[in-house]
Structures are given as C-alpha cells and as structure tokens.
Amino acid sequence: MQLRPFLALALLLVARPASAEEGFLDKLFGGSGRGAPPNPFASNYPSAPPSAEEARAARERRPVRGDRGAPAGPLPPGRIPEE
C-alpha cells in the first residue's frame, strides 16, 4: 500500500471530530464577527438630539461641586465656577 493515501485517510479520520467555531468561514471570507456591527459606519448614538426634558433631567442628575457633604475647596486658577 502506498504511503500517501494512507496518510490522507489517517488525517481525515483524526480531523473528523474537530470542528471550527460557528461562523468561522463567514468571518474568514469577509463576514462580520459577533462583536463587530454589520455596518462599520453605524453610529451608537441616537440620530436626534435629546429633547428639552431629557437634557433638563440629565442636568439635574449631574453632581454639583461640593455635593458630597464636604465644603467645596478653592478652584484651580483660570477656572470659572458654573452657575
């Protein structure tokens, strides 16, 4: 018996239980992976600006300087406190 067909058969039998991850060929030939969005130019941000109510609610949620119970320390030079 020739060695080449025997080696090919042995390789096929040994490699049979091994299988690639699902979607491996798609990623290999240009498909998208799980972590990448299908459209690379897609934005994660909403297309419309927030409404006035949403902006006001976000401003109210933001902590103000010195809100932790301790008195506010001096401001660094060149900084103007927000009113």
C-alpha positions in Angstrom: 0.0 0.0 0.0 1.2 3.5 -0.8 2.0 5.9 1.9 0.2 9.0 0.6 -3.4 7.6 0.5 -2.8 6.0 4.0 -1.6 9.3 5.4 -4.6 11.2 3.8 -7.0 8.7 5.2 -5.4 8.9 8.7 -5.5 12.7 8.6 -9.2 12.7 7.6 -10.1 10.3 10.4 -8.1 12.3 13.0 -9.5 15.6 11.9 -13.1 14.4 11.7 -14.1 15.2 15.4 -12.5 18.6 15.2 -14.9 21.4 14.1 -14.4 25.1 13.7 -16.3 27.7 15.7 -19.8 28.5 14.3 -19.5 31.3 11.7 -15.7 30.8 11.3 -15.9 30.6 7.5 -18.1 33.7 7.4 -15.6 35.7 9.3 -12.7 34.2 7.3 -14.3 35.3 4.0 -15.4 38.8 4.9 -18.4 38.3 7.1 -18.9 40.1 10.3 -17.9 38.6 13.7 -20.1 38.7 16.8 -18.5 41.8 18.2 -18.5 43.9 15.1 -21.6 45.7 13.9 -22.8 44.7 10.4 -22.4 48.3 9.2 -19.0 49.7 10.2 -20.3 53.3 9.7 -23.3 52.8 12.0 -23.4 55.1 15.0 -24.0 54.1 18.5 -25.7 57.5 19.2 -29.3 58.4 18.6 -29.9 60.4 15.4 -32.0 63.1 17.0 -30.8 65.4 19.7 -32.2 64.9 23.2 -35.5 66.6 24.0 -35.5 69.6 26.4 -37.0 67.4 29.1 -34.2 64.8 28.7 -31.5 67.5 28.8 -33.0 69.1 31.9 -33.2 65.7 33.6 -29.6 64.9 32.8 -28.5 68.3 34.2 -30.4 67.7 37.4 -28.8 64.2 37.8 -25.2 65.6 37.4 -23.5 66.1 40.8 -22.6 69.7 41.6 -19.2 70.7 43.0 -19.2 70.2 46.8 -22.2 68.0 46.8 -20.5 65.2 48.8 -21.2 66.8 52.1 -17.8 68.4 52.4 -17.3 72.1 51.7 -16.0 73.0 48.3 -12.3 73.7 48.1 -10.7 76.5 46.1 -11.0 76.4 42.4 -7.8 76.0 40.3 -6.5 79.2 38.7 -8.2 80.1 35.4 -11.4 78.1 36.2 -14.8 79.9 36.3 -17.4 78.1 38.5 -20.5 77.0 36.8 -23.6 78.9 37.9 
